[in-house]
Structures are given as C-alpha cells and as structure tokens.
Amino acid sequence: MPELMEGITILNQIPIPGIHPAAWIIPSILAFILVVVAIVFACASDDPTWLALILLAILVWVMLFVIIGAAVPAETGEYYYEVTVDDSVSMNEFSSRYEIISQRGEIYKIKIKN
C-alpha cells in the first residue's frame, strides 16, 4: 500500500480495472469481416440489404466490446482507497493530492492524483 498523508488511515484498497486489448481487437476483426462481406454482397446485388449488414456489424462490435470488456478486465496498477481522515489533515492539501470519488459518512473513497 502506498504511503499517504499523515492522518489518513487506509481501510480498503480497490483495484481500478481497465479495458483488456481483446475487448476491442476481437470485436473489431469480426465487425470488419462483416462489413467486407456486406460490401461484397452490395457490389454483387442491387439489394440495399448491405446497409442492414453494416449496421448489424456495428451492433455486433458494440455488443462484443461490452461483453468481452466486462468479462476480461485488465490490471491498471491504479487503486481506489477507502480511507478515514483525521481532523488534523488540511482538506485543501487533501483535495490537492487526492481525487474524492465518493463519501459515506466519515469514509472517503479516493484516488491518488497523477
């Protein structure tokens, strides 16, 4: 755990998840393939169904992005901290060093500012 300001007690450390590269690579490849198929189909036919296929490809891309992104979070190395703050701590200095995410009574959820 990091060394925080004097007067701050860490109660909990919560990892901040990121988006895994697979969350956008795999859906992008699949959507690209669907778009190429739609373009080939559009060139071979006078039917406007190709537009529906492109829209379907975009929908599939978004759905897979959300599903894979939620199922495979990446480690960012950053954390939220649930802390208590002593009365001796200057709130001006505290807010200049830490981003306050939320507050539940005396417990603050913070993130260290970069």
N, C-alpha and C positions, 0 to 999 in steps of 0.2 A: 504494500500500500504506500501511496506517496506521502510525503511529509507535507501536511497542511499547516496553515497558520496556527499560532499558539492560541488556545482557547476553543478550537474546533475538534469535536470528537466524531470519528467516523463510526457509524452504526452498521452500514451496509455498503457493499460495492457491487454495482450492477453493470455488466458489460454492455457497451453500445454496439449493436450489430450493424454490419454494413451489407451491401449487396454483393453476393458472390458473382464472379465473372460468368459463371454458367447461366446465371439468371437472365443475361441478355444475349449471350453468344448462341445458345441452342435455339431460343425462340426466333432470333434474327435469321439464322440459317433456314429454319423451317418456313418462316414468312417469305424469305427471298425465293425459295423454291416454289412456293405457291404463287407468288407474283410472276415468276418466269413462266410457269405453266399457264397462268391466266393470259399473259401476253401472247404466248404461242397459240393458245386457243383463240384469242381475239383476231390474230392475223389469219388464221385458217378459216374463220367463220365471220358472218355478218351479224351474229347474235350478240347483243350487248351483255351477255352473261359474264363477260370478263370483268366488268366493273364489280359485280357481286363477288366474284372470286378474289379480287384485290381487297375489297372490304372485309371479306372473310379472313384473308391472310393477316390483315391488320388486327382484327379481333383475336385471332389465334395467338398472334405475337403478344398482345397485351395480356391475355389470359395466362399464357405460359410464363411471361415475365413475372406476374404476380405470384403464381403458384410456385415456381422454382425459387424466386426470391424469398418467399416466406419459408419454404422447406429447407433451404440451404443457406443460412445466414453466414456471412464471413466475419472473421475476427478483425476488429479495427484497432485494438490495443487501447481504446479510449473507454472511459468508465463514467457512469453517473455515481455519485456518492450521496447516501443519505446521512446527514450529519446533524448534530446539535451544536448550537453556537452559544458560547459563554457570554455573559453581559459585558465582559472586558473587551470584547472584539469590536473594533470600529466597523460599523456597517458600510461606511464609504470604502474602506480598504477591502472589506469582504466582497462587496459587489464589483470592485475593480479587478479582483483576482478570479472570481468565480461567477459563472452564469447560473442564476437561480432558475431552475426548471419548474419547481412547484414547492408548496409549503403546506404541511399538515400540522397545525399546532406549532410545537417547538421544533419539529423535524423539517429540515430543508433538504430538498433534492437538488444537488448542484452538479455542475460540470466545470472542470478547470478550463479557463480561457487560454487559448493558444497565443 
